[in-house]
Amino acid sequence: MTPNIAIVYVHTPDWRGPRLWIPLFLLWIPAILLSPLIFLVILGLCLAGHVNPFRAIALIWAILCGLPGTHVRVSTEDTQVVVRIL
């Protein structure tokens, strides 16, 4: 399953930001339109690096499908940033 929504949240002691819901499924529209160009770039990079292009595309797809459920939390002394991908 591909990622559909990302939730970004920033929290500081002085300011509490809203949770931003970013619809990732809208990124698939330009990705589909640019897919021939993306495929040619991947093919060129694979040929230059002596990598099987089908294996590279399968790996990229596996990474994209593994993103849902990712929860990244970065915090310093004052600021906390949380990114969740659903």
Residue pairs with C-beta under 8 A, 6 or more apart in sequence:
1 65
1 68
2 24
2 25
2 28
2 64
2 65
2 67
2 68
3 24
3 64
3 67
3 68
3 85
3 86
4 23
4 24
4 25
4 68
4 86
5 21
5 22
5 23
5 24
5 25
5 85
5 86
6 21
6 22
6 24
6 83
6 84
6 85
6 86
7 19
7 20
7 21
7 22
7 82
7 83
7 84
7 85
7 86
8 19
8 20
8 22
8 81
8 82
8 83
9 17
9 19
9 20
9 81
9 82
9 83
10 17
10 79
10 80
10 81
10 82
11 17
11 79
11 80
11 81
11 82
12 78
12 79
12 80
13 78
24 85
31 38
39 57
42 53
42 56
42 57
42 60
43 53
45 51
45 56
46 52
46 53
46 56
47 53
67 85
68 85
68 86
69 85
69 86
70 83
70 84
70 85
71 82
71 83
71 84
71 85
72 82
72 83
72 84
73 80
73 81
73 82
73 83
74 80
74 81
74 82
75 81
